[in-house]
Amino acid sequence: MVHQDVLDRAFAALSDSTRRQILARLGEGPATVGELAEPAGMTLTGMKKHIQVLEVAGLVITEKVGRSRQCRLGTERLDDAMAWISFYQRVWERRLDGLDAYFTLTKGIPE
């Protein structure tokens, strides 16, 4: 099974819509902190806090380029989170299939 701390960091990072928007934007290519902050209407300090959460999760990498900080998608992929979600999706599908089978069987039985 996946290490719990990896999942915790990934889900904490993804729990905020601003951070999901940052990842979507970086999916188009690298951007500076300022370029990410401007459309969000956010200060550089506020954006840096969001980026730090994404960095801790390994979803974003930053590097100093001249006077600005360049951000790009990190090497940590969401494979572990997807595996966790897929596992529980299969569990719930089996349970719902069982419930459906139960109702199908009991449907014809008079009360």
Residue frames relative to the residue before (quaternion, step in Angstrom):
aa qw qx qy qz dx dy dz
M 1.0000 0.0000 0.0000 0.0000 0.00 0.00 0.00
V 0.6178 -0.5719 0.4133 0.3469 3.54 -1.27 0.47
H 0.5345 -0.6080 0.4733 0.3473 3.57 -1.09 0.69
Q 0.5276 -0.6796 0.4189 0.2904 3.55 -0.81 1.05
D 0.6622 0.5184 -0.3303 0.4285 3.62 0.91 -0.81
V 0.5981 0.5457 -0.3637 0.4607 3.62 1.10 -0.60
L 0.6701 0.4864 -0.2901 0.4799 3.57 0.94 -0.91
D 0.6333 0.5413 -0.3345 0.4405 3.57 0.93 -0.87
R 0.6791 0.4812 -0.2973 0.4678 3.59 0.87 -0.91
A 0.6632 0.5073 -0.3151 0.4511 3.59 0.91 -0.88
F 0.7108 0.4459 -0.2761 0.4688 3.58 0.80 -0.95
A 0.6042 0.5328 -0.3636 0.4678 3.61 1.07 -0.60
A 0.6592 0.5048 -0.3077 0.4646 3.57 0.96 -0.85
L 0.7309 0.4396 -0.2350 0.4661 3.58 0.95 -0.87
S 0.5333 0.6689 -0.3932 0.3370 3.59 1.23 -0.26
D 0.7079 0.4300 -0.2473 0.5029 3.58 1.22 -0.36
S 0.4876 -0.6950 0.4461 0.2831 3.59 -0.81 1.00
T 0.6019 0.5532 -0.3676 0.4434 3.61 1.05 -0.64
R 0.6762 0.4854 -0.2993 0.4664 3.58 0.92 -0.87
R 0.6211 0.5166 -0.3475 0.4761 3.60 1.07 -0.65
Q 0.6340 0.5191 -0.3250 0.4721 3.60 1.07 -0.73
I 0.6098 0.5419 -0.3434 0.4653 3.58 1.06 -0.74
L 0.6678 0.4935 -0.3038 0.4672 3.59 0.87 -0.91
A 0.6329 0.5230 -0.3325 0.4640 3.58 0.99 -0.81
R 0.6630 0.4979 -0.3052 0.4684 3.59 0.93 -0.87
L 0.6864 0.4744 -0.2905 0.4685 3.59 0.90 -0.87
G 0.5385 0.6043 -0.3986 0.4312 3.58 1.24 -0.30
E 0.6427 0.5046 -0.3033 0.4901 3.57 1.25 -0.44
G 0.7158 -0.3645 0.2482 0.5414 3.58 1.24 -0.43
P 0.6961 -0.4760 0.3317 0.4229 3.59 -1.27 0.27
A 0.0237 -0.7788 0.6268 0.0034 3.55 -1.26 0.53
T 0.4794 -0.6334 0.5127 0.3258 3.55 -1.20 0.46
V 0.6622 -0.4773 0.3838 0.4316 3.55 -1.29 0.29
G 0.6479 0.5285 -0.3145 0.4494 3.59 0.97 -0.81
E 0.6559 0.5087 -0.3055 0.4666 3.58 1.00 -0.81
L 0.6599 0.4822 -0.3025 0.4903 3.58 1.14 -0.60
A 0.6716 0.5236 -0.2932 0.4346 3.57 1.03 -0.82
E 0.6270 0.6031 -0.3429 0.3543 3.58 0.91 -0.92
P 0.7334 0.4054 -0.2833 0.4663 3.67 0.59 -0.95
A 0.6477 0.5126 -0.3176 0.4657 3.58 1.18 -0.49
G 0.3748 -0.7359 0.4807 0.2946 3.58 1.28 -0.25
M 0.4890 0.6720 -0.3920 0.3944 3.53 1.14 0.71
T 0.5203 -0.6078 0.4899 0.3463 3.56 -1.19 0.51
L 0.6382 -0.5167 0.3985 0.4084 3.55 -1.25 0.36
T 0.6360 0.5369 -0.3242 0.4496 3.57 1.01 -0.81
G 0.6597 0.5013 -0.3070 0.4683 3.58 0.94 -0.86
M 0.6602 0.5009 -0.3074 0.4677 3.57 0.97 -0.86
K 0.6240 0.5492 -0.3401 0.4398 3.59 0.99 -0.80
K 0.6274 0.5360 -0.3387 0.4521 3.60 1.04 -0.72
H 0.6514 0.4969 -0.3125 0.4808 3.58 0.97 -0.82
I 0.6592 0.5122 -0.3050 0.4583 3.57 0.94 -0.90
Q 0.6186 0.5472 -0.3476 0.4439 3.59 1.02 -0.72
V 0.6294 0.5197 -0.3334 0.4718 3.60 0.99 -0.79
L 0.6677 0.4955 -0.2920 0.4727 3.58 0.97 -0.87
E 0.6279 0.5321 -0.3286 0.4633 3.58 1.10 -0.70
V 0.6427 0.5259 -0.3206 0.4555 3.58 0.94 -0.89
A 0.6819 0.4638 -0.2711 0.4964 3.57 1.10 -0.72
G 0.4753 -0.6914 0.4233 0.3418 3.59 1.27 -0.17
L 0.4993 0.6851 -0.4040 0.3436 3.57 1.28 0.20
V 0.7647 0.1947 -0.1098 0.6043 3.57 1.29 -0.40
I 0.1431 -0.7468 0.6437 0.0866 3.54 -1.17 0.72
T 0.0989 -0.7854 0.6080 0.0615 3.57 -0.99 0.82
E 0.0008 0.7732 -0.6336 -0.0258 3.50 -1.26 0.49
K 0.5039 -0.6455 0.4912 0.2968 3.52 -1.15 0.72
V 0.0146 0.7698 -0.6363 0.0482 3.56 -0.82 1.09
G 0.8047 -0.0900 0.0123 0.5867 3.57 -0.23 1.26
R 0.7906 -0.2621 0.2198 0.5078 3.56 -0.74 -1.08
S 0.6998 0.4385 -0.2748 0.4925 3.60 1.21 -0.04
R 0.3943 -0.6810 0.5621 0.2546 3.52 -1.35 0.23
Q 0.2526 -0.7813 0.5625 0.0973 3.54 -0.66 1.23
C 0.1537 -0.7852 0.5965 0.0633 3.58 -0.94 0.93
R 0.0591 0.7683 -0.6366 0.0307 3.54 -1.16 0.68
L 0.6563 -0.4950 0.3712 0.4319 3.54 -1.24 0.32
G 0.4391 -0.7131 0.4928 0.2361 3.54 -1.04 0.85
T 0.6313 -0.5508 0.4038 0.3674 3.50 -1.33 0.10
E 0.5859 0.5638 -0.3745 0.4456 3.60 1.19 -0.44
R 0.1872 -0.7941 0.5713 0.0894 3.52 -0.55 1.14
L 0.5649 -0.6141 0.4393 0.3329 3.54 -1.27 0.20
D 0.2542 0.8072 -0.4987 0.1873 3.58 1.22 0.44
D 0.6611 0.5065 -0.3171 0.4536 3.60 0.92 -0.86
A 0.6603 0.4926 -0.3080 0.4760 3.57 0.95 -0.85
M 0.6499 0.5126 -0.3144 0.4648 3.59 0.98 -0.81
A 0.6296 0.5219 -0.3350 0.4679 3.60 1.02 -0.75
W 0.6450 0.5167 -0.3160 0.4660 3.58 0.98 -0.84
I 0.6655 0.4964 -0.2963 0.4721 3.58 0.90 -0.94
S 0.6580 0.5212 -0.3099 0.4465 3.60 0.91 -0.90
F 0.6165 0.5491 -0.3425 0.4485 3.57 1.00 -0.81
Y 0.7297 0.4231 -0.2467 0.4771 3.58 0.79 -1.00
Q 0.5677 0.5642 -0.3847 0.4598 3.58 1.16 -0.46
R 0.6616 0.4945 -0.3053 0.4739 3.60 0.94 -0.87
V 0.6192 0.5418 -0.3417 0.4541 3.60 1.01 -0.80
W 0.7013 0.4604 -0.2729 0.4708 3.59 0.82 -0.98
E 0.6214 0.5337 -0.3524 0.4526 3.60 1.00 -0.68
R 0.6429 0.5093 -0.3213 0.4734 3.61 1.00 -0.83
R 0.6609 0.5034 -0.3120 0.4610 3.58 0.93 -0.85
L 0.6783 0.4762 -0.2978 0.4737 3.59 0.91 -0.84
D 0.6109 0.5279 -0.3499 0.4751 3.59 1.07 -0.67
G 0.6452 0.5157 -0.3126 0.4691 3.59 1.01 -0.79
L 0.6456 0.5092 -0.3114 0.4764 3.56 1.00 -0.81
D 0.6362 0.5194 -0.3184 0.4734 3.57 1.00 -0.83
A 0.6501 0.5070 -0.3143 0.4706 3.60 0.95 -0.86
Y 0.6309 0.5352 -0.3299 0.4547 3.60 0.98 -0.82
F 0.6856 0.4715 -0.2893 0.4733 3.59 0.87 -0.96
T 0.6239 0.5332 -0.3428 0.4571 3.60 1.03 -0.67
L 0.6757 0.4926 -0.2875 0.4670 3.57 0.98 -0.86
T 0.7443 0.4182 -0.2236 0.4702 3.57 0.89 -0.92
K 0.4725 0.7043 -0.4225 0.3197 3.58 1.23 -0.25
G 0.7402 0.4238 -0.2247 0.4711 3.57 0.93 -0.88
I 0.5785 0.5901 -0.3789 0.4166 3.61 1.23 -0.15
P 0.3647 -0.7323 0.5238 0.2373 3.64 -0.66 1.03
E 0.4070 -0.7233 0.5095 0.2272 3.53 -1.12 0.68
